[in-house]
Amino acid sequence: MAQENNRKVSFEGDIKFTGIKLKTPEVYAAGFKAVKVALQHTFKEMGVSRSLPTLSHMNQKDGFDCPGCAWPDPEKPSKLGEYCENGAKALAEEATLKQVDINFFEKYSLEELSKWSDFEIGKSGRIETPMILEENCTHYKPISWEESFNVIAEELKKLNSPNEAVFYTSGRSSNEAAFLYGLFARAFGTNNMPDCSNMCHESSGVALVETLGIGKGSVKLEDFEDAEVVMVIGQNPGTNHPRMLSALEKCKNNGGHVVSINPLEEAGLTRFKNPQEVNGLLFSGTALTDIHLPVKINEDVALLKLIMKKLALLDTSEPVFDHDFINKYTAGYESFLAHLNQFSEEELLKRCGVKESLINQTVALLAKKKKIIVCWAMGLTQHKNGVENIKECVNLLLLKGSLGKPGAGTCPVRGHSNVQGDRSVGIMHFVDKELNNNIKKVFNFSAPQEEGYDTVKAIEAMHENKAKVFIALGGNFVSAASDTEYTANALQKCNLTVHISTKLNRSHLIPGKRALILPTLGRSEQDKKDNTIRFLTVENSMGKVHRTKGILPPSSTNLKSEPEIVGGIANAYFNGNHSVNWSDLSENYDLIREKMGAVIPSFNKVSKKSEGTGYYLPNNVRELDFSKLPQGKAQFSNCNLPSHELSENEFLLMSIRSHDQFNTTIYGLNDRYRGIYNERRIVMINENDMGKFQLKKLDKVNLISNYDGVTRIARQFLVIPYKIPKGNLAAYFPETNVLIPHNQFADKSYTPISKSVKVTIEKCS
């Protein structure tokens, strides 16, 4: 329990077991079972009559973008439906018929609600009206929109400095809302704009900017059809990005190969039963992974170095590397080879934990191929050396000349549906001089020149009373961030916390002295103005901008769109005394897009070309233009091996998602592909380690981390024997976020070390 302002609230809910059932892990993903589960979720939450028509419009040219992941839509979406099981679950969560109304908040106190699990909180329903929690009160009460905007303006005006406010953004927001939000934060006078990418792909952005000149991937969806090899590293697409499996299937059908690198062998990369094909729906489907390399947690650099070292040896006798590409487009090759020679094959083999025979198979495959795509996700980014993990992937692509050609390139697979778009339209804590200059030209005010807080620094600032107002445009901040108790205490120290949300979540129950919940439209809902349905835009994981236009009636008549809410806050704060006409912008999305294109040149086509499947933003890697980098060339990197220095009784723990969740949203309690049902408080462990530490299946244990003399405990987890490398553990987040220290993060990117936390196991008495 966390206590602030005489309120007792739980930052993780009451700990209780829900009746675990274990089955044999699945050996394939999707198929008829996925269709069945998807429909069960939508029928239950949305009703039968609303489900099928709504699903048929998701990810279609004239419809709305999935509120889940950012995987791109094909040029010709399938008429049978362009969504996956977890996309259907995301829609069901958003379009649920359940409502959190005034009676709900009258019935349940803050303390009562905080004892619920994240699953129970999420299933309560859509928020239907603005709510306020006044200081020292125990229940949220209704408030008008005008009054809520005035409360925010009042608290912002009390601050001694604009830098005492934090403006957080989630990846579900549209480009228009995020642009307007960032504009207001800068007009207010701060660059304190942390966003969810700080906690996930910031390591990718830093590494790719330093090596290739752009913090985004270089591939397009059609590149998967041309690829000779797709390497999937630190990623579980079967659960996290299921529509990616269709792209991998096309690669395989065209003679390509898939190499998976991950501590766990996931069903989604073993076999895919495409529910839109007869073979997938009724028969065996497509085998995806040709070679699986079960690397130890965060030993990917060791594995990649060993692969490249073996390739370099082959290159001495016959060309294996693309030397023409290396000479023309890269810098640092000789230094890279000299650095690589410092490591022995024996050392690297021992570190990575993979059988040499499997590595040799991979080397033999890569030696003959040049059209290589490397995909990755949190399994690479959320480590202290997360930036170097990505740079080592880039090294391999540079050696093979696998950039700027069909079927080749970098593919960081983003999570939330518009997390990449948020950054593109200006949500960033650092200073972009060109952006600031353009804001001055277009809007006639000077944006702040001082770097702001990222997520880690924002939490520390709130904890130290240096930041006193926290506003979140979407998201579930307390559950998404590391060091849950520390983060909860930080939020509670604020004078005001504001959450712009569709549904109730844990963060609403960890309030500041005063707190507001402002309900907004969902992605699937109609956004009407003067009887005209407005559209918004988003950017997918591969840099394409396209429209999204909801079709469902809003769940409540008292909802506002995100741009309207941001404009309402700005109007209340500036009260007409500012160069920006916030009212016009918040109501006229075409005007937002016009101004967005004027401020951000790459968006100057957004109004005209975002219809249909949209248009791609500029990408220098696709053009092999590295002119902004040193020597005008792509950069090789000399990356070090990670150092964890585990003691005899310590494990390395990685946090993972269950199949029944997306980020912090818990759809259900089943991890079907891994054979774990009706329970989330589990820890996966190698059977040899179980014997070593005298553990039995379903023993109850506590997981303990100790950094800088601070002990953190995740209590009451059930031991599950699983095929995972020795010395490694896996457990679900957000339950294990409590173990991750707020001050342990990736060098340069400040991304929390969620995938490599040193822990010990303690048996419960």
C-alpha positions, 0 to 999 in steps of 0.5 A: 500500500502507498499512502499520501494525503491520508489516502491508502491505495494499492499500487498493484492490487491485492495479491491473490491466485486465480486457479492456475491450469497448465497444458502443453504449450502450443506448437502453432499460432492463429488458426481456427482457435484464434478466430474463435477466441477473437469472436468470443471476446468481441461478442462478450464485450460488444455484442454480436450485432456490433462486433462483425460489422466493426471488425470488418472496418478495422485496418481498412482504407475507409475504416479505423486503425487498430487501437493495438499494435503499429504493424502496417496494413497491406496495400490491398487489405483482405476483404475477409478482415485485416485484423488478428486475435489480439487486435480483436481483443483490443477493439473489444476492450475499447468498444465494450458496452460496459460503462463506468458511470457516476454511480460506479464512483459513488459505490466504490472508494479509491481504496477499494478500487485500488485493491482490484487487479489490473484485469478487474480494473480494465474490465470495469468499462468505458468512462462516460463523464469527466471526474474529479478527486478533490484533495483528501477525498476518497471518491471521484465526483463528476465535474463539467468539462469547462470546470475541469479545464479551469482546474488544470489552468488554475494549477498550471498558473500556480507553478513557479516555473513551466518546468514543474509540469510534465506532459506525458503521451501514449502511443494511442494518440493521433498525429493531430492530437499529439501535435497539438499537445506538443504545441501547447506544452511548448507554448506553456514553456516546457519540453517536459514531454516524456512518452511511452517510446522512452520505455520501449524503442528509445534505444532503437531510435538512438542507435539508428540515428547514430549509425544510419541517420534516422531513428526509424526502420528502413523496410516496407511491408512488401520487402518481406516478400523479397527477403531471403532471410528475416531475422527475428530477434528479441520479439514474439510476434505471435502474441505482440504483433500477430499480423506480422506472421502473414508477412513471414509466411509470404517470405517463406512461400517465396523461398525465404528463410526465418531465423529466430533469436530469443531465450524462449521458443515461441509458438508464433515463430514455430508454425503459423496457421493463417485463418484466411487460408484453407491450409491455415484454417483446416490443415497444418499451416506454414512452418516459419522458423528454419533456425531457432537460436535460444540465446541467453538473456541479453547475450545477443551481442555475443551471439551476433559477434560470433556469427560475424566472426565466423562470416569474416573468416569465410570472407578471407577465402571467398567474398561473403561481405558486400565490399562494394557497399562497405567501401562506398557507403560505410565508415569504420569497417577496419576498426570494427574488424580489429575490435571483433578480433579481440574476442575468441570464438570460445568466449562468445560461444560460452556467453551466448549459450547456443549450440555451435551447430545451430550457429554454423547453420545460421552462418552458412545461410547468411553467407550466401544471402544479401537480402536480409531483414533484421526485426527486433523489439523489447528483447533487445532494447530494454537492457543497459546495453540496449543501444549497443544491441541495436548497433550490433544488428546494424553492423551485420546489415552493413557487412552484408550490404543489406540496406537500401534494396528490396527485401533488406533493412532494419525493422524495429517493430513498434508496439502501440499503434501511433507511438512512432507518429507521436515522435514524428509530429514533435513529442520529444523531450529534447530540443529540435532547433529546426522544429522550434524555428518553424514553430516561430515562423508559423505560430509566432511564439518562441519554443523553449530551448532547454531539454526537458524530462524523459520518463525516467527523469520525470518520475524522479522530478515528481518524486523530488517535488520538482514537478507538481502537475502531471498530465497524461494523454492516454496510457497507464503510466504507473503500470507501464513505468519501472519501479512501481512503488517509487513511481506511485509515490512520485505521482502522489506527490503531485498537486494535480494529476490528469489522465485523458483516457477511454477506460479506467486503469491503475494510474487513475487510482494513484492520484495526486492531491487532486486528480482528473479523469477526462474521458475521450473518444476511442479509435473505433468511434465516430468523431462528429462535428456539425454532423460530419464525421471527422478523420485523424491520421496515424503513422505505422511502424514502417513510416507510412501515414494514413487516415483513421475514421471511426464508425461506432456511435460514441459510448457516451454523449459526454465524450470529447476528442483528444484534440478538443480536450487539448484545445480546451485546456489551452483555451482555459490557460491562455484565455485568448491571450496567445498567438495560437487560436486554440479553439479553431485548431482543436475543432478543425482537424484540416487546419491542424494538418495544414499547420502540422505540414508547415511546421514539419516539412515531411507532413506537408502531404498529410491532408492530401495523401493520407487517404487510402493506404496513405503515404510514406514519410521520407527515409534516408536509408531507403535512398542510401543517403547518409550525408548527415553522418560523419564522413557522409557514411553509415557507421560501423560500431565497436560494441562491448559485451554486457556485464551483469556479474551475477552471484551464485544464487542470482538469476537474470529475469526478463519481463514478458507479455502474456498472450492475453494482454497488450502492453499494460492492458490485460484482456484475460488470464490465459497465456494460451500459446505457452500453456498457462491458463487462469493465472498471471503470477507465475515465473518460468524457470529451467528445470535444472535450476529448479533442482539446483534450488530445490524448487518444485512445480507450483511452489510459491516464491518471492522474486527479489532484486537488490540494487544500490542497497535497495531491496525490492520484492515481487511477492507470491509467484508460482514456479513453472518449469519451462524451456528457458536457458539456465540462469534465466527467468521470465515473468509477466509485466506489470507484475514484475515492474516493481523489481526494476530500479528507476535508476537502472536504464540503458546508456544514452536512451534511458530505457529501463532494464526490464528485460535483464533484472538481477533477482534472487528467489525466496521460497514462501513460508 
